[in-house]
């Protein structure tokens, strides 16, 4: 099933899922209308349907819980603590429980698959009085429970995959942003040397590079300015690119840049702003980039250029 960019189901997918639920409810309504006590049969069938959807949705939620990517600062909390900021690693208890329960359910289901017909018959016999009883009530009740369990599983899995992952990512980005802000404010107090900041720059994890950019923002230096310019030119994530832009802006505001440094920085920022995918029109990355360009000369001659 497709999905839209904002994490919602695409219209076709929503229509298809609605049609599946509607078909099940239509079948229940037709069955209840043929029953002697149609109100009891309809009410009991709705309860069975809702209960089955809840069970299926719960299992779908367990299967759909997103797995934490062990990259960035969360992958190396010991290294992150060296920046003296509040170390943060997302709690993965729910993910672990989901993994355990998923394996248990799959294992138990595979070992009992041979008894499935008998179990379904027992389920139908138990639910038959709820849907009005009578001829065929057992088979209908079992079919109704299985149908809405599957529908609930698909709905729970899709909603978890599309909504929960987005919500967790938003929360993680906000937490990382708070950590970066704390590092910027305490950069001079932490007193990292340019060599130590460069070591963080050269780390293979995004979280440590972001912390290095935050330290540079709070205490810019000429030695690491080429690394900031290189970071702007690189293919970075949106958050890391924003931190590189902010670091470059602080360098422009606080350092007496040479003409060559100004020229290199301006070319790097201009090149990045030409790409509307990496710096959309309404993004903060573009706003910060344009602030940098306003503070740099439109054309800075190279100090090695020969006089005309």
ChimeraX attribute file (.defattr): number of C-alpha atoms within 10 A of each C-alpha:
attribute: neighborCount
match mode: 1-to-1
recipient: residues
	/A:1	10
	/A:2	11
	/A:3	15
	/A:4	10
	/A:5	9
	/A:6	10
	/A:7	15
	/A:8	15
	/A:9	19
	/A:10	15
	/A:11	12
	/A:12	12
	/A:13	14
	/A:14	15
	/A:15	12
	/A:16	13
	/A:17	17
	/A:18	11
	/A:19	12
	/A:20	15
	/A:21	16
	/A:22	12
	/A:23	12
	/A:24	15
	/A:25	18
	/A:26	12
	/A:27	13
	/A:28	22
	/A:29	18
	/A:30	12
	/A:31	18
	/A:32	21
	/A:33	14
	/A:34	10
	/A:35	18
	/A:36	12
	/A:37	13
	/A:38	17
	/A:39	15
	/A:40	16
	/A:41	25
	/A:42	22
	/A:43	17
	/A:44	21
	/A:45	26
	/A:46	18
	/A:47	15
	/A:48	21
	/A:49	24
	/A:50	16
	/A:51	16
	/A:52	22
	/A:53	24
	/A:54	18
	/A:55	18
	/A:56	25
	/A:57	25
	/A:58	18
	/A:59	22
	/A:60	25
	/A:61	23
	/A:62	22
	/A:63	21
	/A:64	22
	/A:65	21
	/A:66	18
	/A:67	13
	/A:68	15
	/A:69	8
	/A:70	12
	/A:71	12
	/A:72	17
	/A:73	22
	/A:74	22
	/A:75	19
	/A:76	17
	/A:77	16
	/A:78	11
	/A:79	15
	/A:80	21
	/A:81	13
	/A:82	10
	/A:83	20
	/A:84	13
	/A:85	18
	/A:86	16
	/A:87	17
	/A:88	17
	/A:89	16
	/A:90	13
	/A:91	9
	/A:92	11
	/A:93	9
	/A:94	13
	/A:95	17
	/A:96	13
	/A:97	13
	/A:98	20
	/A:99	15
	/A:100	13
	/A:101	15
	/A:102	16
	/A:103	13
	/A:104	12
	/A:105	11
	/A:106	12
	/A:107	11
	/A:108	11
	/A:109	13
	/A:110	10
	/A:111	9
	/A:112	11
	/A:113	10
	/A:114	10
	/A:115	10
	/A:116	11
	/A:117	10
	/A:118	10
	/A:119	14
	/A:120	18
	/A:121	16
	/A:122	14
	/A:123	18
	/A:124	22
	/A:125	18
	/A:126	13
	/A:127	23
	/A:128	23
	/A:129	16
	/A:130	21
	/A:131	28
	/A:132	24
	/A:133	18
	/A:134	11
	/A:135	10
	/A:136	10
	/A:137	21
	/A:138	24
	/A:139	16
	/A:140	21
	/A:141	29
	/A:142	21
	/A:143	16
	/A:144	23
	/A:145	25
	/A:146	18
	/A:147	18
	/A:148	25
	/A:149	25
	/A:150	18
	/A:151	23
	/A:152	26
	/A:153	24
	/A:154	20
	/A:155	19
	/A:156	23
	/A:157	21
	/A:158	21
	/A:159	20
	/A:160	21
	/A:161	18
	/A:162	20
	/A:163	14
	/A:164	17
	/A:165	18
	/A:166	15
	/A:167	12
	/A:168	14
	/A:169	12
	/A:170	12
	/A:171	13
	/A:172	16
	/A:173	12
	/A:174	12
	/A:175	16
	/A:176	22
	/A:177	15
	/A:178	14
	/A:179	18
	/A:180	23
	/A:181	18
	/A:182	17
	/A:183	26
	/A:184	23
	/A:185	15
	/A:186	18
	/A:187	21
	/A:188	14
	/A:189	11
	/A:190	15
	/A:191	11
	/A:192	16
	/A:193	12
	/A:194	18
	/A:195	11
	/A:196	12
	/A:197	21
	/A:198	19
	/A:199	13
	/A:200	23
	/A:201	23
	/A:202	14
	/A:203	14
	/A:204	11
	/A:205	17
	/A:206	21
	/A:207	24
	/A:208	26
	/A:209	24
	/A:210	27
	/A:211	26
	/A:212	31
	/A:213	33
	/A:214	26
	/A:215	29
	/A:216	30
	/A:217	26
	/A:218	20
	/A:219	24
	/A:220	24
	/A:221	16
	/A:222	14
	/A:223	11
	/A:224	18
	/A:225	20
	/A:226	14
	/A:227	16
	/A:228	24
	/A:229	21
	/A:230	15
	/A:231	21
	/A:232	23
	/A:233	18
	/A:234	12
	/A:235	12
	/A:236	14
	/A:237	10
	/A:238	15
	/A:239	15
	/A:240	20
	/A:241	23
	/A:242	23
	/A:243	26
	/A:244	29
	/A:245	28
	/A:246	23
	/A:247	26
	/A:248	28
	/A:249	22
	/A:250	18
	/A:251	23
	/A:252	20
	/A:253	13
	/A:254	13
	/A:255	14
	/A:256	12
	/A:257	16
	/A:258	13
	/A:259	16
	/A:260	14
	/A:261	18
	/A:262	22
	/A:263	18
	/A:264	17
	/A:265	27
	/A:266	24
	/A:267	16
	/A:268	19
	/A:269	21
	/A:270	16
	/A:271	12
	/A:272	21
	/A:273	19
	/A:274	12
	/A:275	11
	/A:276	12
	/A:277	10
	/A:278	17
	/A:279	19
	/A:280	14
	/A:281	13
	/A:282	9
	/A:283	13
	/A:284	15
	/A:285	24
	/A:286	21
	/A:287	16
	/A:288	18
	/A:289	23
	/A:290	16
	/A:291	15
	/A:292	22
	/A:293	18
	/A:294	11
	/A:295	13
	/A:296	16
	/A:297	12
	/A:298	11
	/A:299	11
	/A:300	15
	/A:301	13
	/A:302	14
	/A:303	9
	/A:304	7
	/A:305	7
	/A:306	7
	/A:307	4
	/A:308	3
